[in-house]
Amino acid sequence: MIKVCLVDDQTLVRQGIRSLLELASGIDIVGEASDGEEALEVVAATAPDVLLLDLRMPRLDGIGTLRGLAERGALPPTLILTTFDDDAQLLAAIHAGARGYLLKDVTLDQLVEAIRKLAAGGTMIQPAITAGLLQRMAEHPLGFQRDQPPEQ
């Protein structure tokens, strides 16, 4: 049984995700939180195998929640579940310790597959997000300038 904790500030969205995941075999919702501050406490109390985390929330956002859990040594495999396809947020979330990133327009099967992958130690970034990020990076390549030539 995979223990999952849900963190989303929108009650209806959180309840909807819970209801859908309860249809999937092998997944147990062990906790819920409506913001990052609450998530820090709920994760500590429930020790989930996977954390489903929204990014934009009051009091403490998703990135702050990731950092707070990491500082406490209590960051479970975390799947960002958001409505925003934002390269900067994606990179910040991965840098802060997230192991997955999906938009809320995924199907139940895709969400369950991602949860199972993360619980098994894998990662999951929605292919459409990855493709878009790679395309934007190709259009705007990163360049590094040096003030001084490299040492011999």
Contacts in CASP RR format, 6 or more apart in sequence:
PFRMAT RR
TARGET T0000
AUTHOR 0000-0000-0000
METHOD contacts of the structure
MODEL  1
MIKVCLVDDQTLVRQGIRSLLELASGIDIVGEASDGEEALEVVAATAPDV
LLLDLRMPRLDGIGTLRGLAERGALPPTLILTTFDDDAQLLAAIHAGARG
YLLKDVTLDQLVEAIRKLAAGGTMIQPAITAGLLQRMAEHPLGFQRDQPP
EQ
1 26 0 8 1.000
1 27 0 8 1.000
1 28 0 8 1.000
2 26 0 8 1.000
2 27 0 8 1.000
2 28 0 8 1.000
2 49 0 8 1.000
2 50 0 8 1.000
2 115 0 8 1.000
2 116 0 8 1.000
2 119 0 8 1.000
3 28 0 8 1.000
3 30 0 8 1.000
3 46 0 8 1.000
3 47 0 8 1.000
3 48 0 8 1.000
3 49 0 8 1.000
3 50 0 8 1.000
4 21 0 8 1.000
4 27 0 8 1.000
4 28 0 8 1.000
4 29 0 8 1.000
4 30 0 8 1.000
4 31 0 8 1.000
4 48 0 8 1.000
4 49 0 8 1.000
4 50 0 8 1.000
4 51 0 8 1.000
4 52 0 8 1.000
4 115 0 8 1.000
5 29 0 8 1.000
5 30 0 8 1.000
5 31 0 8 1.000
5 32 0 8 1.000
5 33 0 8 1.000
5 39 0 8 1.000
5 42 0 8 1.000
5 43 0 8 1.000
5 46 0 8 1.000
5 48 0 8 1.000
5 50 0 8 1.000
5 51 0 8 1.000
5 52 0 8 1.000
5 76 0 8 1.000
6 14 0 8 1.000
6 17 0 8 1.000
6 18 0 8 1.000
6 29 0 8 1.000
6 31 0 8 1.000
6 32 0 8 1.000
6 33 0 8 1.000
6 52 0 8 1.000
7 14 0 8 1.000
7 32 0 8 1.000
7 33 0 8 1.000
7 34 0 8 1.000
7 35 0 8 1.000
7 36 0 8 1.000
7 38 0 8 1.000
7 39 0 8 1.000
7 42 0 8 1.000
7 51 0 8 1.000
7 52 0 8 1.000
7 53 0 8 1.000
7 54 0 8 1.000
7 57 0 8 1.000
7 62 0 8 1.000
7 65 0 8 1.000
8 14 0 8 1.000
8 17 0 8 1.000
8 34 0 8 1.000
8 52 0 8 1.000
8 54 0 8 1.000
8 57 0 8 1.000
8 81 0 8 1.000
9 34 0 8 1.000
9 35 0 8 1.000
9 54 0 8 1.000
9 56 0 8 1.000
9 57 0 8 1.000
9 58 0 8 1.000
10 54 0 8 1.000
11 34 0 8 1.000
13 54 0 8 1.000
13 104 0 8 1.000
14 32 0 8 1.000
14 34 0 8 1.000
17 52 0 8 1.000
17 81 0 8 1.000
17 111 0 8 1.000
18 29 0 8 1.000
18 32 0 8 1.000
20 108 0 8 1.000
20 111 0 8 1.000
21 27 0 8 1.000
21 29 0 8 1.000
21 108 0 8 1.000
21 111 0 8 1.000
21 112 0 8 1.000
21 115 0 8 1.000
22 29 0 8 1.000
23 108 0 8 1.000
24 108 0 8 1.000
24 112 0 8 1.000
27 112 0 8 1.000
27 115 0 8 1.000
30 46 0 8 1.000
30 48 0 8 1.000
31 42 0 8 1.000
31 46 0 8 1.000
31 48 0 8 1.000
32 42 0 8 1.000
33 39 0 8 1.000
33 41 0 8 1.000
33 42 0 8 1.000
33 43 0 8 1.000
34 57 0 8 1.000
35 57 0 8 1.000
35 58 0 8 1.000
35 59 0 8 1.000
35 60 0 8 1.000
36 57 0 8 1.000
36 59 0 8 1.000
36 60 0 8 1.000
36 61 0 8 1.000
36 62 0 8 1.000
36 64 0 8 1.000
36 65 0 8 1.000
37 59 0 8 1.000
37 60 0 8 1.000
38 59 0 8 1.000
39 51 0 8 1.000
39 53 0 8 1.000
39 60 0 8 1.000
39 65 0 8 1.000
39 69 0 8 1.000
40 60 0 8 1.000
40 65 0 8 1.000
40 68 0 8 1.000
40 69 0 8 1.000
40 72 0 8 1.000
43 51 0 8 1.000
43 69 0 8 1.000
43 74 0 8 1.000
43 76 0 8 1.000
44 72 0 8 1.000
44 74 0 8 1.000
47 76 0 8 1.000
48 76 0 8 1.000
49 76 0 8 1.000
49 77 0 8 1.000
49 119 0 8 1.000
50 76 0 8 1.000
50 77 0 8 1.000
50 78 0 8 1.000
50 79 0 8 1.000
50 115 0 8 1.000
50 118 0 8 1.000
50 119 0 8 1.000
51 69 0 8 1.000
51 75 0 8 1.000
51 76 0 8 1.000
51 77 0 8 1.000
51 78 0 8 1.000
51 79 0 8 1.000
52 78 0 8 1.000
52 79 0 8 1.000
52 81 0 8 1.000
52 115 0 8 1.000
53 62 0 8 1.000
53 65 0 8 1.000
53 66 0 8 1.000
53 78 0 8 1.000
53 79 0 8 1.000
53 80 0 8 1.000
53 81 0 8 1.000
53 98 0 8 1.000
54 62 0 8 1.000
54 80 0 8 1.000
54 81 0 8 1.000
54 82 0 8 1.000
55 61 0 8 1.000
55 62 0 8 1.000
55 63 0 8 1.000
55 80 0 8 1.000
55 82 0 8 1.000
55 84 0 8 1.000
55 89 0 8 1.000
55 93 0 8 1.000
56 62 0 8 1.000
56 82 0 8 1.000
56 84 0 8 1.000
57 65 0 8 1.000
62 80 0 8 1.000
62 93 0 8 1.000
63 89 0 8 1.000
63 92 0 8 1.000
63 93 0 8 1.000
63 96 0 8 1.000
64 96 0 8 1.000
66 75 0 8 1.000
66 78 0 8 1.000
66 93 0 8 1.000
66 96 0 8 1.000
66 97 0 8 1.000
66 98 0 8 1.000
67 96 0 8 1.000
68 75 0 8 1.000
69 75 0 8 1.000
69 76 0 8 1.000
69 78 0 8 1.000
70 96 0 8 1.000
70 97 0 8 1.000
75 97 0 8 1.000
77 99 0 8 1.000
77 118 0 8 1.000
77 119 0 8 1.000
77 121 0 8 1.000
77 122 0 8 1.000
78 97 0 8 1.000
78 98 0 8 1.000
78 99 0 8 1.000
78 100 0 8 1.000
78 118 0 8 1.000
79 98 0 8 1.000
79 99 0 8 1.000
79 100 0 8 1.000
79 101 0 8 1.000
79 102 0 8 1.000
79 114 0 8 1.000
79 115 0 8 1.000
79 118 0 8 1.000
79 124 0 8 1.000
80 90 0 8 1.000
80 93 0 8 1.000
80 98 0 8 1.000
80 100 0 8 1.000
80 101 0 8 1.000
80 102 0 8 1.000
81 102 0 8 1.000
81 103 0 8 1.000
81 104 0 8 1.000
81 111 0 8 1.000
82 89 0 8 1.000
82 101 0 8 1.000
82 102 0 8 1.000
82 103 0 8 1.000
82 104 0 8 1.000
83 103 0 8 1.000
83 104 0 8 1.000
83 105 0 8 1.000
84 103 0 8 1.000
85 103 0 8 1.000
85 129 0 8 1.000
87 133 0 8 1.000
87 136 0 8 1.000
90 101 0 8 1.000
90 125 0 8 1.000
90 129 0 8 1.000
90 133 0 8 1.000
93 100 0 8 1.000
93 101 0 8 1.000
94 100 0 8 1.000
94 101 0 8 1.000
99 118 0 8 1.000
99 121 0 8 1.000
99 122 0 8 1.000
99 123 0 8 1.000
99 124 0 8 1.000
100 114 0 8 1.000
100 118 0 8 1.000
100 123 0 8 1.000
100 124 0 8 1.000
100 125 0 8 1.000
101 124 0 8 1.000
101 125 0 8 1.000
101 126 0 8 1.000
101 129 0 8 1.000
102 110 0 8 1.000
102 111 0 8 1.000
102 114 0 8 1.000
102 124 0 8 1.000
102 125 0 8 1.000
102 126 0 8 1.000
103 126 0 8 1.000
103 128 0 8 1.000
103 129 0 8 1.000
106 114 0 8 1.000
106 126 0 8 1.000
110 126 0 8 1.000
113 124 0 8 1.000
114 124 0 8 1.000
117 123 0 8 1.000
117 124 0 8 1.000
118 124 0 8 1.000
END
